Structure formats: C-alpha cells, structure tokens
Amino acid sequence: MDRFTALQVFRQVAERGSFAEAGRKLGLSPPAISKNVAELEAQLGVRLIHRTTRRMALTEEGRTYLEHVTRGLDALAEAEAALSSAQTAPIGTLRVSAPMTVTLTRLSEAIPGFLASHPGLKLELHLDDRRVDIIREGFDLAIRGYRSPEDSTLIARRLGAMPHVLCAAPAYFAAHGRPQAPAELKALDHVRFPYGANADTWEFRKDGRMERIAVQARYSVSSSLAVRDALRAGFGVSLIPLSYVEDDLKAGRLEVALDDWATAEVAHYAVYPTRQHLAPKIRVFVDFLVRQFARGGAGNG
C-alpha cells in the first residue's frame, strides 16, 4: 500500500461522501479507491467508513482520523509550496560567516540595500576571523582568504585578489634599518595576523627566486586593523593588505619596504557546500559579493 495515496483517497472519500467522486478527483478507478480504503483500515486495525450499496458514513474513529489526516496533508502541501517558492525566489534565512575587517570595510554599508532588494530574505552575518566548519556549524556560505582554495569538498567562487605590502612606521625603519632583502626580516619585530594565508610564512619572489620567512611574532592579533595600529605605533613590520594602509602610506605614517619583491597573491572566495540545486538565497548573495569586491578589492581579515 502506498500510504500517502491511501491518505489522499480517504480524505477525498470522506469529504465528498462518495467513492466514485473521489475516484474522479484523483484519477483512480472505483476498485482502486475501495482497495486503498480497505488497506488503510487493515493497517490501522479499525473501520473508518461504514458503507453499503446505497450510502457511506464515517465512523467515530474515521471522523477523528480525518481531522488529523487533513491537518497533516495540508501542512505537507504548505511545506511543498514553500520549498517550490524557495527554488525560484531568494527567501528564508541565510547564515554567512565572514572575516571582520573585510566585512566592515567592504560589505557592511551595502548590506541594507541588498536586503531591501530581497524582502523575503533574512541574513544572519557572523563576523569571525577563524575558519569555520561550514557544514558542522550550519552555515550556508563563508568568505575566506586563500592563496589557493584547499578544501576540494567545497565550491569556491573567486571574489577578488588582495595585494599585500610589507610596511612599518618611518621611525621603526630609522631605528632598526630598512630591509634590503627578505632574509633581513629575521632580525626585525614581526606583527602577525593569525588567520590569514600569510599567518606563519611570508613569501617573496624576485627574478625567479622565492624566499620564505618564518614569522616569529612578539605580537599576534586577530584583527588586521589592530595590526595596522601596531605598525602606526612603530612596534614592528608586517605583511598587510594594501587597502588597509593606503591612507597611511600616502600620509607618510607608514612606509613600504621590499617593494621590488612580489608577495604571494591572496584572494577572497565565497565558499559553499554544493553547486547542485543551489538555493536562490545563496546565488543572489554570491552575486552581491562579486559586485562589491569588484568595486575595489578586499582586505584579509
């Protein structure tokens, strides 16, 4: 017995008061209607309908069962309708994990406009520089900085590259010397951002050579803006997204070193579990991110 079909048959017979009418509504033959009712009664172990050759009527058990069946079938129909709408329009709650600084500097001012364009959508935006487990922690999407995507189980949509610069305050270079080669960084104080792609190793390339410098930081802080503050205070050197220090460089508060060396490219990606049957709420948010990152790059955390 197909339990779902049997429930639909029972409801139609009860509401229409006729096996024949129920059959016409559902496109089933009278014997099929009778068989479904009989099998449902056998499954439940009660008689639901008194029937004779001339008339039918619900039993007391049948009336009670009809009330519950009607509520259940209606709830299922509503759920399917909601799911159908969700496949075509961005509705429901979208849970996103994003790094703090890039969100505050590149995204947060535009988010109210994005939500105004999608009135059926709710956004839960969690600002956290750590690398969350999207599936285990129940996120629909995360924004991450990579040199290259490393998790093959996730779909990664590239948003934009982040140029980095090595810099410090002029007073720090005056006191400790301006490095002329990456190896000279080992003698300087490092300020470390622990969640970025450059957290533990700074890479520099020139003329086909690559040099990697292990970061030995006295100060490690989980905000790129706090890294910038330490540089402004003359505490040490750091490899930091250019967008966070552009104004400081123009004003002379910070200075670049090793600018004749290229640093490893870091990019931001929108990552999510699957491309198949991608929910509209994820698709429209990813499109929004692509537009926002195209307007001026991004920082690292």
N, C-alpha and C positions, 0 to 999 in steps of 0.2 A: 504493500500500500504506500502510495505517495502521501505522506501525512499533510503536506501543505495543500495539495489538491483536495484531499478529503475535507480539510477545514473550510476551504472555499466552497466546496459543494454543500456542506452542512449549513453554512451561513446563508447561501443563496436559497436553499430549500426552505429554511426557517423563515427568512424574510419575505419570500414570495408565496409561501404556502402551497407550493406545487413542485413536484419533481420535474414535470415537463417544462415549466417556466425556467427552473434552474438550469436544466439541460440546454435550453435555447440561449440563455445568458452566457453560459460557459463553453458552448460549442461541444457538448458531450451528449451521447445517446442516453435515453432513459435507463437502459440496463446499466450503463456506466455510473449514472447518478445513484441508482439503488445500490450498486456494489460498493461504492465509496462510503455511503452512509452505513451500510451493514458492517463493513470492515472497521470503520471508526468505532461503532458501538462494540464490536467484538474486542477491539483493542482496549477500550475503556472499561468494558465489563458492565455497562449499563445501557438501558434503552433510552435513546434521545428523542425518538419520534414515534408516536402511535400512528399507525397507518392502516387504512382499509382500502377497499377498491374505490370508495367514493370520497374519502376525506383523510386528512392527516392533521395532527396536532402535536405540539411539543409536550414532552413530559416535564415534570418539575425539574428533573436533572437536566433535561435538554435546555430549559429556559436559563438555568444557572450557567450551564456551559456556554450557551450562545453569548451571554453577556461578556464572559472572559475572552471568547474567541473573537468577538467583534473588536474589543479593545486591542487585542494582540495584532490582528490583521491590519487595523487602522494605523497602529504605531509602526508596523513594518512598512506600510505604504508611505508614511511620512518620512521614515528614515531613507527609503529609496529615493524619494523625491528630493530630499536634502542632498543626498550623495550625487544625484544627477545634476543638481544645480552647481555643486562644488566642482564638477568636471568641466563646467563651462564658464563659471564666474569666480573671481577670487573672493571667497567667503571663508569664515571661520577664523580660528586663532593661529597665527604664525609665530613660532618660537625661534628666535635667532640669537646666536652667540656671536659677539663681535669684540674686537680689541678696543680698549678705552679711548686712546688718543685719536686713532683714525676716525672713530665714530664722532667724537666731539668736534674734530676739526674739518671733517669732510661730509658727514652724513646728517647729523642730528638736526640742523636747521632745515633740511629739506624733507625730513620725515613727516611733519604735519601735513605738508602739501601732498605727499604720496598717499597718506591715509585719507585725505579729503577726496582724492580721486577714486578711492575704492571703499565706499561706505560700508560694505559688507564684511570688511576685513578688520581683525583685531591683531595688534602687534605686541608681543612680549619680547623686548630687546634687552638681553642680558650682557652687560659690559664686563668682560672678564678677559684678561690678557693670557690666561692659561689656555692650553689646548684641550678643549672639552671632548669627551666621547659623545659624538652626536647621537648615536643610536641609544646607548645606555642611558644617557641623561635626557632623552626625549626632545632633542632639538630638530627642527625641520631643516635648518641651514646654519652654517657658520662661515665667518670671514676669517681667513688665515693668510699669514705671510710665509712664503716659501722661496727657497732658491729654485726648487722644482718640486712638484707635488709628489708626496712619498707614500700616500695611502691609496693603493690601487682599488680598494673596495668602495671608494667614494668618487663621485663625479666632481671634477674641479673645473670651474669656469673662470678663466683668467679675467681679472678686472683691470690691472694696470701695474706697470713697473714702478719701483721705488729707488731712485738714485740715492746713494749714501755718500757722505763725505766724512773724512777724518778731520776733527777740528778740536780746538781748545781756545782758551782766552789768550789774548796777546801777552798778558803778564805771566801766564804759565810758560809759554814758549820762551819768554825772555829769561825766566828763572831756570828752566830745565833744558833749554835748547830745542830748536825746531828739527824734528827728524828728517833726514835726507833719504833714508831707506827704511823699509818695513822693519828690518832687524833692530833698528834703534828704538823701536817702540817698547822693547822688553825692559828698558831702563826707566820708562815713564809710568805714571799712575793711570790706570785704566778705570773708566766708569762703564759698568756693564748693565745692559738690559737683558734680563734672564730669559724672556720668552721669544725673542726674535730669532731669525735664521742665522744671525751673526753672534749669537749669545756667547759661545765659548771659543770661537775661532774667527779672526779677521783675515780675510783673503785679499791679496793684492796681485795684480797681473801687469806685466810690462814686457814688451819685446819677446813674447812667447814664454816668459818665465812666470811662475806663480810662487808666491811666498805666503805661508800661513803663520799667523802669530797667535799663540795661545793666550787667551785673555786671563790675566791674573789681576782681578779687580779687588781693591780695598773697599769699593762701594758698588754694590749691586742693587738696583732698584727697579721695580716692576712698572715703571711709567717712563715713556720717552721724554715727557715734559720735565720730569724730575731729573733725568739725565741731562737735559739741556740746562736746567737750573744749576747743576753741579759744574757744568762747563763754564757757565757765566761767572760762577764764583771762583773760578781758577783752580778747581780741585784736581783736574787731570785732563786726559784726552778720551775721546770716544768716537766710534763709527756710528753715525746717526743719520736718519733720513734727512735729506736736504730740505724738504718742505718745512721741517720743524725749526730750522735755524737760518732760513734765508734772510729774515729781517735782521737777525743778529750779525750775520756776515756783512750785510750792506751797511749796517750801522757801525761796524768795527768792534762790536763787543766780542765776537769770535773770529778766528782766522782758520783757514784751511791749510793742512799740510799734506804732503804726498799727493798733490793733485795731478802729478804726472803719472800716477799709477791708477789703474782701473780697479774698482772694488767689485766683489761678486754681486750680480744682479739679484735683487729680491723683488718678488711680485706678490700682490694680493690676489687671492682666489676666493670665489664663492664655492663652498663645498656642500654637497648634499648626498643622501644615500643612493639615489637611483635616478636614471633618466626616463625609465619606462613609466608611463601613466603619471607624468609629472603634474602635480597639483597646480592649478592656476595661481593659487596664492604664492607658491614658490616661484613660479615663472615670472609673475609681474614684479616680484621683489628683486629677483636677479636682474631683470631688465632695468629696473630703477638703479641698482648698484652700478651696472655698466655705464649708464648715463652719468652718474655722479662722479665716478672715478675718471671718466673721460674729460671732466672739466678741470682737471689739474693735478692728477697723480694722487699719491696717498702716503701716509706715514706707516710706521711699523708697529705701533702698539699704544 
